C-alpha cells in the first residue's frame, strides 16, 4: 500500500473478558500515521466503576454516541472476537443513521454474523466453566489465573460479555455495507474457514481474508505477522484507490 502522512484513527474494540489495554502496545508497532484509539467498554479498565452493559444493541448504540468524536475524521474500526461483532454493529448503525462510515471494517477471530452458533453462549456461566473457556482460548496471562482479584474481575467481565454476545440477533435482509471489509483468522482457531469467508456477504465493496498462524489469539501469538497484515489493509489517505487493497 502507499505510504501516508496524515493521522488516521484506528478504533480498537476488545474481545470478551478484556479491556482496551490489550491494544496499547500496538502504538509502538503500527505506522506513525495510525492513531490507535483503544475503546474501553463500561465496567472494566478505566471504566471499572460503571455498570456493565449486557445488551448488544444497547452497547452498540452507546458506542456510536460515546465515540462520535473519534469517528469524526478519517478512521477505521477494528475488533477481535466479541470486539469484531461490536465493530460490525457500530458500522451497521452508522450506515443506517447515514453518518460517515469508517474507511474500512477490520475483523479478527469472529465468525460472520450469518454463521454464528446461537447455542455457543447458552449457559456455562459458572466460574469453573468460564475458567475452562479462558484456558481453551489461550489468551489470558498466567498471572491473571494466579491472582484471585484479577481472576474475579476477569470472570465478571467475561460473564457480562457472554450476555452481550448471546443477545446479538442477526438481522436478515439488511443492505450490504458500503466499505471494504478485511477479516483475519488463525489457522489453528476452531472457527470454520467458511464462517470467516462469509464476512464477504456483509459488504458491497472489497473483501479480504488473511490467515495467520496460531489459534484464537493469533494476534498475540504471532503479533509481528498479524500487525504487518493489518498495516497492509489500512487505507493510507483519502486518495485511496481500490488497487491499494489487492
N, C-alpha and C positions, 0 to 999 in steps of 0.2 A: 504494500500500500504506500501511497505517497506520504511524505512527512508533512507535518503541520505545525504551526507555531501558536495558534490561538488556543486559549484554555477551553477545555471541553469537560463537562461534568459527567462522571460515571456514578450513578446512584446504585449502591450495592445493598441488596436485601438478604438478611441472614437465613440460614437453614433452621429447622425446628430445634429448639433447645439451646440455641446460640444467641449471642449478642452481636452488635455491629463491630466489636473488636476483632472479629475473625478477618476483617478486611484491612485493618490498619497497616499491616506490613506491606501491602501491595503498593503503597505510596513510594516505596524505595525501588520498586522493580518495573513499574509501568512507565511509559514515556512521560517526560516532564510536562507535556501539554495536556495530559489527562489529570483532571482534578477528581480524586476519589472522594465520594460522599458516602461514608458508611451510614446506612439508615438504621437508627435504633428503634425497635418496636417497644410498645408500652410493657412495663413490668420487668425490664431487665437492664443491665448496664447502668447508664446514666439516668435511666427512667425506672429504676428499681422501685421507687416509692409509688408508682402508678399501678392501677389495677390492670391485669391482662385484658386484652380484647380477644375474645374467644370465638367470634363470628367472622367468617371470611369476608362477606360483603361489607360489613361494618368496618373491618380493618382496612379494606381496600379504599373505601370512601374516606376514611381518616387519613390514610397515607397521601391521597390526592390533595387533601386540604393542607396537611402539615408540610408537605414537600413542594408546595406550589412555587416557593421562591427558588428552590434548587432546580426546578424544572422550567424556569423562566427563560433560559437561554439555550445554547446548544448542549444537548445532553443525551445520554443513553441509559437504559436500565439493565442491571444485571441481578440475577438471583440464582441461588443454589438450592436445590431440593424444594422445601416449602417456599423459600425466597423466590424461586422461579415461578411458582404458582401465583405468588403475590405480584411479582413484576408483570406477569401476563394480565392479571386482573386490573392492575393500575393502568396498563396500556389500553385495555378494552374500555375502561371507564373514561379515560381521556378522549378516546375516539368518539364514544357515544355522546360526550359533552361538547364535542367539537373544539376541544382545547388542543394546543400544539402537541404533537406527538414526539416521542424520542426519536433520535436518528436511527436507532436500532434497538431491538429487544434481544438481549443475550441471556441464555438459559442453560443451566447445567444440572445434571443429576436428577432429572424430573421427567416422568412420562408426560406426554401431551395430554391436555385435559380430556380429550375424547377417548384416551386409552387408560385412564386411571382406574384402579381397582377400588370400588366403593367400600369393599369389606376390609380393606387394609387397616383402616383406623378404627374399626369396631372393637370395643373392649380393650383389654390388655393395658389398663392404665394404673395397675398397682405397681409399687416400687420395683418389685422383682422383675416384672415384665418389661418395664421401661429400662432398667439397667441392662437386661439381656439385649434389648434393641440397641442401646448405645454400644455395647460390646460388639455386636454383629456389624454395625455400620463402621466402626473403627475410627471415628473422627474425634473422640473425646480423649484429652490428655490424661495420663495415668494419675497426675497429681489431683485431678478432679475426683477420681474414684477413691483416692486416699484421704480426702477431706470430707468429713460429714457435712460441714457447712456448704461447701461448693457442690456436693452431691445433692443436697436438699434444694438448692437454688436451681440446679440443672434439671432435676426431676420435675419440680413445679413448673418450670418454663416449658419443658417438653410436653407435659400433660396438657397445658393450655394450648400449645401449638398443635397437638394432635386434634384437639377440638376444632381449631381453625380449619385444619385440613378436612376433617370429617364434615364440616358444614358447607364445604365447597360443592356447588352443583354445576355441572357442565351445561351451559346454555347451547342448545342446538339451534342452528339456523342463523347465528349471528354473522354479519358481513365480515369478510376477511380483513385483517389488519393491513393498513397501507404503509408498511415499513418493512425493512429487512428483519428476518428472524434468524438468529445464529445460535445453534444448540451445541452443547459439549457433553460428551459422555465418557464414562470409564469403561474400558474394555472388559474389566472383571466385575463390573457392577451387575446386580441381578435384574436391572431394568432391561426389558427386551429391546433389541435393535429397532424393531418395527414401531414400538411405543415411542422411541425417540424420533424416528423418522416422521411420525405422524404430526410433529410440530409443523411440518411443511404445509399442512392443510389450514393452518391458522393465518397464513399471510397470502396476499396477492402479489407480494414483492419477492425479492430474492430470499432463498433459504439455504443455509449451510449447516452441515453437521460434522464436527471434528471429534475424532476418537482419540482419547488419551489413555496411556497405560495406567492401571490402578483400579481400585474398587469405587465405592460410592463417594469417598473423599479423595478422589484422584487429584483434585485441585490443591490438596496439601501434600499428598504422597509424591506427586510429580509436579511440584509447583512451577519450576522453571519452564517445563514443556507446556504446561497449561497456560501460563501467563504470556508466553510467546504466541500461542494460538489465539488467545484473547486479544492481544495487541493487534494481530493481523486483521481481526474482524471489526476493529473500531473505526468508524468514519473519522477522517482527519481534517476535513474542512467542509464549509457549505458548498464548495465546488465539487464535492464527491461525485464520482461517476460510477455507474454500475460496474464498469470494468474493474474497479478497485476491489470489488468483493469476490472476484473469481480466484 
